[in-house]
Amino acid sequence: MSFPWAEHYTPKHPVMQWMDEKLPLPRLVYNAVGAGYPVPRNLNYFWNFGVLAGLALMIQIVTGVIMAMHYGANDLVAFATVEQTMRDVNSGWLMRYAHANGASFFFIVVYLHIFRGLFYGSYKAPREMVWLLGLVIFLLMMATAFMGYVLPWGQMSYWGAKVITGLFGAIPVVGEPIQTWLLGGFAPGNASLNRFFSLHFLLPFVIAGVIILHIWALHIPGSSNPTGVEVKGPQDTVPFHPYYTAKDGFGAGVFLILFSIMLFYAPNYLGHPDNYIEANPLSTPAHIVPEWYFWPFYAILRAFTVDFFFVPAKLLGVLAMFASILLLFFLPWLDNSPVRSGNYRPTFKKFFWILVADVLILGYCGGAPAEEPYVMISQVAAAYYFAHFLIVLPLIARFEKPLPLPGSITESVLNRYNIKGEEDALPGMGADPQPSTAG
């Protein structure tokens, strides 16, 4: 989006003028993440997680390419090549741990990014396409992470592949042929490793491409903000650079510090010890679980234990698991409230935190054994998850009485800091806004 007051790129050096004429890449950067991109002045640190997700993806691509140089996609040597990379390749252990823990940090950042969007109504018009493309990125991440988890060819890798691809076997008529086609045989083996390795290497670059579309779609309406009120004029915005490049830089520093602590002091904390045992098709682990970031969906899958008429429980679980993600694609139309931000929706805010607790409970049950009371708890939590989006949100939108909205972004900033009548009190200020008692 180019506001009329956006700064224009005017190269002064002859080389940059020539570059701008032949290949205007500096102009593109300037208008996308530089001073030529005005953004709302009141963005908080929850808006850092989009940039952090991009940083996490770059870490995954760089470490993944280096790991691929030493990996053998063959069921006879895959486990040994990973161990050799850890022990014999210079800094191989660092690349392996950075890649494995980078996946976890990538999902942490993306989950926070998603829940920020849920709370502040970032999925509402005119940003529906931004939300939909973000969910496409999330689905691609899940597929990439699953295939990457298979590659070390440990016990959990092998049996995780067998269980997850077995979900497709629950589909009537075509399920078993699809499962055989995915694995390249009747069980995970050499063909599975080859195709999973190829796709695991390719999909991060597809994700990067969709991220470009995601950012492009964001720049058309402009960024949302904590008030949910649209930009009214130049007093509501500041240039992305230097204000938010500095803020994002600070966030990236905190992210890298936390990532380094995990990497150097607890590199195996989020992994499973069984994956340091080479895959053995004749020995089933006592408790098969996916990586932690799949646990909420795994809990929904296991919540169905009884057949419904002619529909097997396994098929119901598979449908519910996929529906729990696909449901989010319809969120812009399920929540009809004219108010975006949860800050001005008191009832919505309470149920939002109930949803957060519900997802955490699902995650805990997904990592627990498939026994009571975890199965019953996951059934209740899964029921509320669907009820929240299909019943609670539409009812809240109909009956909730939201708080008064500020007249503009600047007005909310002035009220927050108790600043009145000072045009230069904050960077980018324009005319003095009218005083208001809005919330």
C-alpha positions as CSV (number, residue, x, y, z in Angstrom):
1,M,0.0,0.0,0.0
2,S,1.4,3.4,-0.9
3,F,-0.1,6.2,1.2
4,P,0.0,9.6,-0.5
5,W,2.3,10.8,2.3
6,A,4.8,8.0,1.8
7,E,8.4,9.1,1.2
8,H,9.6,8.6,-2.4
9,Y,12.9,6.9,-3.2
10,T,15.3,9.5,-4.7
11,P,18.8,8.1,-5.3
12,K,21.5,10.8,-5.3
13,H,24.6,8.8,-6.2
14,P,25.0,8.3,-10.0
15,V,25.6,4.5,-9.5
16,M,22.3,4.2,-7.5
17,Q,20.5,6.3,-10.2
18,W,21.7,4.0,-12.9
19,M,20.8,1.0,-10.8
20,D,17.3,2.4,-10.2
21,E,16.8,2.9,-13.9
22,K,18.0,-0.5,-15.0
23,L,16.9,-2.7,-12.0
24,P,15.0,-0.9,-9.3
25,L,15.8,-3.4,-6.6
26,P,16.8,-0.7,-4.0
27,R,13.4,1.1,-4.7
28,L,11.6,-2.2,-4.1
29,V,13.4,-2.7,-0.7
30,Y,12.9,1.0,0.2
31,N,9.1,0.8,-0.4
32,A,8.7,-2.7,1.2
33,V,10.7,-2.5,4.4
34,G,12.3,1.0,4.3
35,A,11.3,4.6,4.9
36,G,8.9,4.4,1.9
37,Y,6.5,2.0,3.8
38,P,4.4,3.9,6.4
39,V,3.1,1.6,9.2
40,P,0.8,2.3,12.1
41,R,2.7,4.1,14.9
42,N,1.3,1.9,17.8
43,L,2.5,-1.6,16.8
44,N,3.6,-3.5,19.9
45,Y,6.1,-6.4,20.2
46,F,3.6,-9.0,19.1
47,W,4.1,-7.6,15.6
48,N,7.7,-8.7,15.7
49,F,6.8,-12.4,15.2
50,G,6.3,-12.1,11.4
51,V,9.9,-11.0,11.0
52,L,11.1,-13.6,13.5
53,A,9.3,-16.3,11.4
54,G,11.3,-15.1,8.4
55,L,14.5,-15.3,10.4
56,A,13.7,-18.8,11.6
57,L,13.0,-19.9,8.0
58,M,16.4,-18.5,6.9
59,I,18.1,-20.5,9.7
60,Q,16.3,-23.6,8.6
61,I,17.3,-23.2,4.9
62,V,21.0,-22.5,5.6
63,T,21.4,-25.3,8.2
64,G,19.3,-27.7,6.0
65,V,21.4,-27.1,2.9
66,I,24.6,-27.8,4.9
67,M,23.0,-31.0,6.5
68,A,21.9,-32.2,3.0
69,M,25.6,-32.1,1.8
70,H,26.4,-34.9,4.3
71,Y,23.1,-36.9,4.3
72,G,22.5,-40.2,2.5
73,A,18.8,-40.7,1.6
74,N,19.0,-44.5,1.9
75,D,17.5,-46.7,4.6
76,L,20.8,-48.5,5.0
77,V,23.0,-45.5,5.7
78,A,20.6,-42.6,6.7
79,F,21.0,-43.1,10.4
80,A,24.7,-43.5,10.1
81,T,25.2,-40.4,8.0
82,V,23.3,-38.3,10.5
83,E,25.5,-39.6,13.3
84,Q,28.6,-39.1,11.2
85,T,27.6,-35.5,10.6
86,M,27.3,-35.1,14.4
87,R,30.6,-36.6,15.2
88,D,33.0,-36.2,12.3
89,V,32.0,-33.2,10.3
90,N,33.4,-29.9,11.5
91,S,30.7,-28.1,13.5
92,G,28.3,-30.8,12.2
93,W,26.7,-31.1,15.7
94,L,26.0,-27.4,15.6
95,M,24.3,-27.6,12.3
96,R,22.2,-30.6,13.3
97,Y,21.1,-29.1,16.6
98,A,20.4,-25.7,15.0
99,H,18.3,-27.4,12.4
100,A,16.4,-29.6,14.8
101,N,15.8,-26.9,17.4
102,G,15.2,-24.3,14.7
103,A,12.1,-26.2,13.6
104,S,10.7,-26.0,17.2
105,F,11.5,-22.2,17.4
106,F,10.0,-21.7,14.0
107,F,6.7,-23.2,15.2
108,I,6.8,-21.3,18.5
109,V,7.1,-18.0,16.6
110,V,4.4,-19.0,14.1
111,Y,2.0,-20.1,16.8
112,L,2.4,-16.8,18.6
113,H,2.0,-15.0,15.3
114,I,-1.3,-16.9,14.7
115,F,-2.7,-16.2,18.1
116,R,-1.8,-12.6,17.8
117,G,-3.8,-12.5,14.6
118,L,-6.7,-14.2,16.4
119,F,-6.7,-11.7,19.3
120,Y,-6.4,-8.6,17.3
121,G,-8.7,-9.7,14.5
122,S,-6.0,-9.5,11.8
123,Y,-8.1,-12.0,9.8
124,K,-10.9,-9.6,9.2
125,A,-11.5,-7.6,6.1
126,P,-9.6,-6.2,4.3
127,R,-6.9,-8.6,5.3
128,E,-8.5,-11.9,4.5
129,M,-6.0,-12.9,1.9
130,V,-3.1,-12.2,4.3
131,W,-4.7,-14.6,6.8
132,L,-5.4,-17.3,4.1
133,L,-1.9,-17.2,2.7
134,G,-0.5,-17.4,6.3
135,L,-2.5,-20.6,6.8
136,V,-1.1,-22.0,3.6
137,I,2.4,-21.3,4.9
138,F,1.4,-23.1,8.2
139,L,0.2,-26.2,6.3
140,L,3.4,-26.3,4.2
141,M,5.4,-26.0,7.4
142,M,3.6,-29.0,8.9
143,A,4.2,-31.1,5.8
144,T,7.9,-30.0,5.7
145,A,8.4,-30.7,9.4
146,F,6.8,-34.2,9.2
147,M,9.0,-35.2,6.3
148,G,12.1,-33.8,8.0
149,Y,11.3,-35.8,11.2
150,V,11.5,-39.0,9.1
151,L,14.9,-38.4,7.7
152,P,17.1,-39.2,10.7
153,W,15.7,-42.8,10.4
154,G,15.5,-43.3,14.2
155,Q,12.8,-45.4,15.9
156,M,10.4,-42.4,16.3
157,S,11.1,-41.4,12.7
158,Y,10.2,-44.8,11.3
159,W,7.1,-45.4,13.4
160,G,5.9,-41.8,13.1
161,A,6.0,-42.1,9.3
162,K,4.1,-45.4,9.6
163,V,1.4,-43.9,11.9
164,I,0.9,-40.6,10.1
165,T,0.8,-42.1,6.6
166,G,-1.5,-44.8,8.0
167,L,-4.1,-42.0,8.6
168,F,-4.7,-41.9,4.8
169,G,-5.4,-45.6,5.0
170,A,-8.6,-44.7,6.9
171,I,-10.1,-43.1,3.8
172,P,-12.6,-45.6,2.2
173,V,-11.7,-47.2,-1.1
174,V,-8.8,-45.0,-2.1
175,G,-7.0,-44.8,1.3
176,E,-4.7,-47.8,1.0
177,P,-3.5,-47.0,-2.5
178,I,-2.8,-43.4,-1.4
179,Q,-0.8,-44.7,1.6
180,T,1.2,-47.0,-0.6
181,W,1.8,-44.3,-3.2
182,L,3.1,-41.9,-0.5
183,L,5.5,-44.4,1.0
184,G,6.5,-46.0,-2.3
185,G,5.7,-49.4,-0.8
186,F,3.7,-51.1,1.9
187,A,5.9,-49.8,4.7
188,P,8.4,-46.9,5.2
189,G,11.6,-47.8,3.4
190,N,14.2,-46.6,0.9
191,A,11.6,-45.1,-1.5
192,S,10.0,-43.2,1.4
193,L,13.3,-41.7,2.4
194,N,14.1,-40.6,-1.2
195,R,10.8,-38.9,-1.8
196,F,10.6,-37.4,1.7
197,F,14.1,-36.0,1.4
198,S,13.4,-34.5,-2.0
199,L,10.2,-32.8,-0.8
200,H,11.8,-31.7,2.5
201,F,14.5,-30.0,0.6
202,L,12.1,-28.3,-1.9
203,L,9.2,-27.2,0.3
204,P,11.2,-24.5,2.3
205,F,11.7,-22.6,-0.9
206,V,8.0,-23.0,-1.7
207,I,7.3,-21.6,1.7
208,A,9.7,-18.6,1.0
209,G,7.7,-18.0,-2.2
210,V,4.3,-18.0,-0.4
211,I,5.8,-15.7,2.2
212,I,6.5,-13.2,-0.5
213,L,2.9,-13.4,-1.5
214,H,1.9,-13.1,2.1
215,I,3.9,-9.9,2.5
216,W,2.6,-8.6,-0.9
217,A,-1.0,-9.2,0.3
218,L,-0.1,-7.3,3.5
219,H,1.2,-4.3,1.7
220,I,-2.1,-3.8,-0.2
221,P,-4.3,-2.9,2.8
222,G,-1.3,-2.1,5.1
223,S,-0.6,-3.5,8.6
224,S,-3.2,-3.9,11.2
225,N,-2.6,-2.5,14.7
226,P,-3.7,-3.1,18.3
227,T,-6.7,-0.8,18.1
228,G,-8.1,-2.3,15.0
229,V,-8.8,1.2,13.7
230,E,-7.6,1.9,10.2
231,V,-5.0,4.6,9.4
232,K,-6.7,8.0,9.0
233,G,-3.8,10.2,8.0
234,P,0.0,10.8,8.2
235,Q,-0.2,11.4,12.0
236,D,-1.2,7.8,12.4
237,T,1.9,6.3,10.8
238,V,5.7,6.3,11.0
239,P,8.2,5.0,8.4
240,F,9.0,1.4,8.8
241,H,12.7,2.3,8.8
242,P,14.2,3.2,11.2
243,Y,11.4,2.8,13.8
244,Y,10.4,-0.8,13.2
245,T,13.7,-2.1,11.8
246,A,15.2,-1.1,15.2
247,K,12.3,-2.7,17.0
248,D,12.5,-5.9,14.9
249,G,16.3,-5.9,15.4
250,F,15.8,-5.9,19.2
251,G,13.3,-8.7,18.9
252,A,15.7,-10.7,16.7
253,G,18.4,-10.3,19.3
254,V,16.2,-11.7,22.1
255,F,15.1,-14.5,19.8
256,L,18.7,-15.5,19.0
257,I,19.7,-15.3,22.6
258,L,16.9,-17.7,23.6
259,F,17.7,-19.9,20.6
260,S,21.4,-20.0,21.6
261,I,20.6,-21.0,25.2
262,M,18.5,-23.9,23.9
263,L,21.1,-24.8,21.3
264,F,24.1,-24.9,23.6
265,Y,22.6,-26.0,26.9
266,A,19.5,-28.1,26.2
267,P,19.8,-29.3,22.5
268,N,17.8,-32.5,23.0
269,Y,15.2,-31.2,25.4
270,L,12.5,-30.9,22.8
271,G,13.5,-34.2,21.0
272,H,12.6,-37.8,21.7
273,P,15.3,-40.2,23.0
274,D,14.0,-43.1,20.9
275,N,15.2,-41.2,17.8
276,Y,18.8,-42.0,18.8
277,I,18.0,-45.7,18.2
278,E,18.2,-46.8,14.6
279,A,14.8,-47.6,13.0
280,N,13.7,-51.2,13.6
281,P,10.5,-52.4,11.8
282,L,10.4,-55.4,14.2
283,S,10.4,-53.3,17.5
284,T,7.5,-51.0,18.1
285,P,8.1,-48.2,20.7
286,A,5.9,-48.3,23.8
287,H,4.6,-44.8,23.1
288,I,4.6,-43.3,19.6
289,V,4.3,-39.5,19.5
290,P,5.0,-36.9,16.9
291,E,7.0,-33.7,17.6
292,W,5.5,-31.5,20.2
293,Y,4.2,-28.9,17.8
294,F,1.8,-31.5,16.4
295,W,0.4,-32.6,19.8
296,P,-2.8,-30.5,19.8
297,F,-3.8,-32.0,16.4
298,Y,-2.7,-35.5,17.5
299,A,-5.0,-35.2,20.6
300,I,-7.9,-34.3,18.3
301,L,-7.1,-37.3,16.2
302,R,-7.1,-39.7,19.2
303,A,-10.2,-38.2,20.8
304,F,-12.5,-40.3,18.6
305,T,-12.6,-43.8,20.0
306,V,-16.1,-45.0,19.0
307,D,-17.5,-45.7,15.5
308,F,-20.4,-43.5,14.4
309,F,-22.9,-45.7,12.5
310,F,-20.9,-46.9,9.5
311,V,-18.1,-44.4,9.9
312,P,-15.0,-45.8,11.7
313,A,-13.6,-43.9,14.7
314,K,-10.2,-43.7,12.9
315,L,-11.7,-41.9,9.9
316,L,-13.6,-39.6,12.2
317,G,-10.4,-38.7,14.0
318,V,-8.6,-38.1,10.7
319,L,-11.4,-35.8,9.4
320,A,-11.5,-33.9,12.7
321,M,-7.8,-33.4,12.7
322,F,-7.8,-31.9,9.2
323,A,-11.0,-30.0,9.9
324,S,-9.4,-28.3,13.0
325,I,-6.9,-26.6,10.6
326,L,-9.2,-26.1,7.6
327,L,-11.8,-24.4,10.0
328,L,-9.4,-21.5,10.4
329,F,-9.7,-20.7,6.7
330,F,-13.3,-19.7,7.3
331,L,-12.6,-17.6,10.3
332,P,-12.9,-14.2,8.5
333,W,-16.6,-15.1,7.8
334,L,-17.4,-16.9,11.0
335,D,-16.6,-13.8,13.1
336,N,-18.9,-11.0,11.9
337,S,-18.1,-8.5,14.7
338,P,-17.4,-5.0,13.2
339,V,-14.7,-4.5,15.9
340,R,-11.4,-6.1,15.2
341,S,-9.2,-5.8,18.3
342,G,-9.8,-8.0,21.3
343,N,-8.8,-5.0,23.4
344,Y,-12.3,-3.5,22.8
345,R,-14.2,-6.8,23.0
346,P,-14.5,-7.8,26.7
347,T,-16.5,-11.0,26.1
348,F,-14.3,-12.1,23.2
349,K,-11.2,-11.5,25.3
350,K,-12.4,-13.9,28.0
351,F,-13.2,-16.7,25.5
352,F,-9.9,-16.0,23.7
353,W,-8.0,-17.0,26.8
354,I,-10.2,-20.0,27.2
355,L,-9.2,-21.0,23.7
356,V,-5.5,-20.6,24.5
357,A,-6.0,-22.8,27.6
358,D,-7.9,-25.3,25.5
359,V,-5.1,-25.6,22.9
360,L,-2.5,-26.0,25.7
361,I,-4.6,-28.8,27.2
362,L,-4.9,-30.5,23.8
363,G,-1.1,-30.2,23.4
364,Y,-0.6,-31.8,26.8
365,C,-3.0,-34.7,26.1
366,G,-1.4,-35.2,22.6
367,G,2.0,-35.9,24.2
368,A,0.5,-38.1,26.9
369,P,-0.2,-41.9,26.5
370,A,-3.5,-42.9,24.9
371,E,-5.2,-43.8,28.1
372,E,-7.5,-42.3,30.7
373,P,-8.0,-39.6,31.8
374,Y,-6.1,-38.1,28.9
375,V,-8.5,-39.5,26.3
376,M,-11.5,-38.1,28.0
377,I,-9.9,-34.7,28.6
378,S,-8.8,-34.5,24.9
379,Q,-12.4,-35.3,23.9
380,V,-13.8,-32.4,26.0
381,A,-11.1,-30.1,24.8
382,A,-11.6,-31.1,21.1
383,A,-15.3,-30.5,21.4
384,Y,-14.7,-27.0,22.8
385,Y,-12.2,-26.2,20.1
386,F,-14.8,-26.7,17.4
387,A,-17.6,-25.1,19.4
388,H,-15.4,-22.0,19.9
389,F,-15.2,-21.3,16.2
390,L,-18.5,-22.6,15.1
391,I,-20.8,-21.5,18.0
392,V,-19.1,-19.2,20.4
393,L,-17.6,-16.7,18.0
394,P,-20.7,-16.1,15.9
395,L,-22.8,-15.7,19.1
396,I,-20.3,-13.2,20.6
397,A,-20.3,-11.2,17.4
398,R,-24.1,-11.0,17.6
399,F,-24.7,-10.2,21.3
400,E,-21.4,-8.6,22.5
401,K,-21.4,-4.9,23.4
402,P,-17.9,-3.7,22.5
403,L,-16.1,-0.8,24.2
404,P,-16.0,2.6,22.5
405,L,-13.2,2.7,19.8
406,P,-10.7,5.6,19.6
407,G,-11.3,8.0,16.8
408,S,-7.9,7.3,15.4
409,I,-4.6,5.6,16.1
410,T,-3.0,8.8,17.2
411,E,-5.8,9.5,19.6
412,S,-5.3,6.1,21.3
413,V,-1.6,6.8,21.5
414,L,-2.1,10.3,23.0
415,N,-4.6,9.0,25.5
416,R,-2.2,6.2,26.5
417,Y,0.6,8.6,27.2
418,N,-1.6,11.5,28.4
419,I,-0.1,13.8,25.8
420,K,-2.4,16.6,24.5
421,G,-1.7,19.3,22.0
422,E,1.9,18.5,21.4
423,E,2.4,18.0,17.6
424,D,6.1,16.9,18.0
425,A,5.6,14.7,21.1
426,L,5.8,11.5,19.1
427,P,7.6,10.9,15.7
428,G,5.5,11.3,12.6
429,M,2.8,13.5,14.3
430,G,0.6,15.6,12.2
431,A,-2.2,17.9,13.2
432,D,-3.3,17.8,16.8
433,P,-6.3,15.3,17.0
434,Q,-9.6,16.3,18.5
435,P,-9.8,15.3,22.2
436,S,-12.0,12.3,22.9
437,T,-13.1,10.2,25.8
438,A,-13.3,7.0,23.6
439,G,-11.8,3.9,25.2
